[in-house]
Amino acid sequence: MSFSGLPTEIYLIIGTFLGRRSAINSVCQANRRLDHILNQNLCRDDVRHGHHRALFYAAETGNMAGPVNADTRDSTGRSSLHFAAENGHDEAVNLLLATGYVDVNARDRWGRTPFELAARRSHEAVVKLLLDRGHVDIKKADLQGKAPVYWASFKGHATVVKMLLETGPVDFKKKTSGGRTPIIAAAAEGHTTILKMLLETGQLEPDAKDHKGLTPLLWATIQGHAAVVEVLVETCQVDVNGKVCRDRTPLYLAT
């Protein structure tokens, strides 16, 4: 029988003889099955002895079995809910929410909430869970001034944007540290569907400028997003003669 075909019990005995965590990790790097068995066993031991690393590993991998302190934070301020939300583990998120002891609006060192991380990664099941059960502040922005609706608009996550619009209220005029709004992000990245969704709300400024003096129309023109330019011009709310880049207009840049 090959080494990789040994019973689980033998692997656990090997882990006992290895003893030191560093030695176990070295062996685990050479065998995927061994890594799964021994590291999972180490994490169970951590849970029993109250070591926080086990909780973060469990949340990150979606394996939330075992008694844990649900709102433990790491050195960067990230909680178990941050890890589970960022990695799209909806079952782990559900279990954490069920404890009643997690702060759904907790910020890490960079001001990011679990909801923001789920929204920017387009983990739709997690986004829905947090919206339905989490009492989430959907307007809370990170230290760069980027709220979940901004990230979803920038990344092109139309379904997440739709969820946010249906939940509301969303601050469409809030600017990032660079002066960008969700509509500027959508226009600059060429996300026509999201742009239309944002415009249909009637709650934003189609001709708003960022700190560089660039509007959604100018960004779309510079980036060559013809469909976005067409949508914006059809609103009749944008200045097609606005000048930027050595007095060049959108019409000039488009040619």
N, C-alpha and C positions, 0 to 999 in steps of 0.2 A: 504493500500500500504506500502511495506517495505521501509526502509530508502534508500537502494541501488537503488530502483526503482523510486526515485523522479526525476522530470524534471531537466534539466541542469540549468534552470533559478533559481530554488530554491537553488541549490548548490551555485550559484554565490551570491545570497542574503546572504546565510549563511557565505560565505567568507567575505562579506562586514561587517557583524556584528562582526566577529572574529577580523578583523582589523589587529592585529599584525602578522607579518610574522612567528614568532615562534609558535603562536597559530594555524595558518593555517597549518603549517608543521606537528604539532602534530596530528591534526585531519586527515590529509592526510595519515599518516602512518597506519591508521586503515581501510582505504577504498581505493581500487585501482582506482575506477572510480572517486572518489572525488579528489584523487591525480592528476589524468590526467587533470581534468577540472580546478582545482584551481591553480595548479602549472603552467599550460600552460597560464592561465590568468595573473598570477604574472609576467611571463616572457614577456608577451606582454606589461605590464606596464613598465617593466625594459627597453624594447626597446624604448618605447616612451620617457622615461626620460634619456636615454643614459647610463644606467648601463651595464657594460661590461659582467656581469655574464650571462645575457640573451643570448648573442651571443654564448658563449661557450656551453650553454645548448642546444641551437638550433642546433648548428653544431654537437654536440655529439649525439643528438637524430634524426638528419636528418630532422628537421623541420625548414626550413630557410625562412619562410614567415615573412615579416616585414622589415622596413628600419633599416639597421644596418651598423656600421663601420666595414667593412670586414676584416681589418688587425689588429684589436685590439689584444693585448697580455695579458696573465695573468702573475702572479708573477714568473712563471717558464719559461717565454718566449714562451709559447705555444700559437699559434694563432688559430683562428676559423678553418683554413685549417688543422692544426695539428689534432684537435679533429674530424673533419669530415673524414679525411683520415684514421685515426687510427681505427675508428669505421665502416669503409666501406660504408659510405653514399655517393654514387656516385652522386646522384642528388644534394645534398648539395655542394659537391665539384664542380660540374658543375656550380652551381649558383655563388659560390664564385669566380671561375675563370672568369666568365662572367663579374664581376664587374671591372676587370682590376686593382684592387687595392691590391691584395694579393701577398705576396712574396713567391713564390713556393719553394724557397731554404732557407727559414728562419729556423734558428736553435733554439731549445729550450735550456734549461740550460745544457742538456746532449749532445748537439750537434746534436740532431736528427732532420731531416727534415720531412715534411709531406710525402714525397715519401718513405723515409726509413720506416716509421711507416706502411704505406700501404703494402710495400713489405714484411716486416717481419711478417705481419698478413695474407698475401696472399689474399688481397682484389684486385682481378684481374681487376675488372671494374674500380676501382680507379686508379690502376697502369696504365692502358691503357689510361684513361682520362688525367692523368698528363703527360704521355709520348707524347700523341698526341697534347695537347694544352698548357702544362705548361712550356715549355722551361726548363725542369728539368736537374739539374746537377746530372747524375746518378752515378758519381764517388765520390760524396761528402760523406765522412765518419763521424761518430759520434766521440765523445771524446775517445772512446775505439779503434778507428781506424777501426771500422766495417762499411763497405759500404753496400748499398742495395744488391749487388750481394753476399756478404758474408752472410748476414742474410738469404736470400732466399736459399742459398746452405746449410746453417746450419739447417734451419727449414724444408728442404725437399720440398720447393715450386717449383716444376719443371716448371710449366707454367710461373711463374714469371721470373725464370732464363732464359727461352726461350725468353721471351719478351725483357729482358735486352740484351741478345746476339744478337737479331735481330736489336736492336736499336743502340747499340755500340756508341763509343768505351768503353770497360770496362777494368779496371785495375786489371787483374787477379793476378798480383804479389804483390799487395799491402798487407802488413801484418798488423794485429791487434796489439794492445799493448802486446799481448801474443805471437806474432810472427806467428800467424796462417793466412793462405791464404784460399780462397774459396774451393780449392781442398782438403786441409787438413780438413776443416769443413765437407765437403761432405763425405770424406772417414771415418772420425771418427764417424760420425752418421749413416753410412751404407746406404747412398743415392746413390745407384748404377746408376740409370738413370741420375741423375744430374752429377755424376762423369764422365760418358761417354760423356755427352754434353760438359762439360768443356774440356775434353781431345781432343775432335774433333776440338776445336778451334785452337789447336797447338800453343797457346800463353802463356802457363803456364809451370811451372817446376814440373813435377810429383814427383820429389824426393826432393823438398824443405823441409827444416827443420824449426820447430818452435823454440821458446826460450828454450824448454826442450830437443832439439836435436831430436825430433820425426818427422819422415816423414809421408806422407799419408799411405804408406804401413805399417809402424810400428803401427800407430794408428788403422788401420783396423784390423791388426793381434791381437793387444791387446784386442780390443773390440769384436773380434770373427766374423767379417763381411767377411765370406769366399768369397762371390760373388765379393766384392770390391777388395779383395786380388787378385783374379783371373784376374780381369780387369787390375789392375795395373801391374801385372807380365807380362801380354801379351803385354804391351807397349814396353817391353825390354828397358825401360828408368829408371828403379828403381834398387836400390842396394839391392838384396835379402840377402846379407851377412852383411848389415849394422848392427852395434852392439849398443845395448842399454840395460838397465836393467841388470847390472852385466855381460856385454859382451854377452848377449843372442841375437841371430839373429831372424829375422822374421820366418825363417824355424823352429827354435827351439820353438818359442812362439806358432807357429801354431800346433805343435804336442802335 
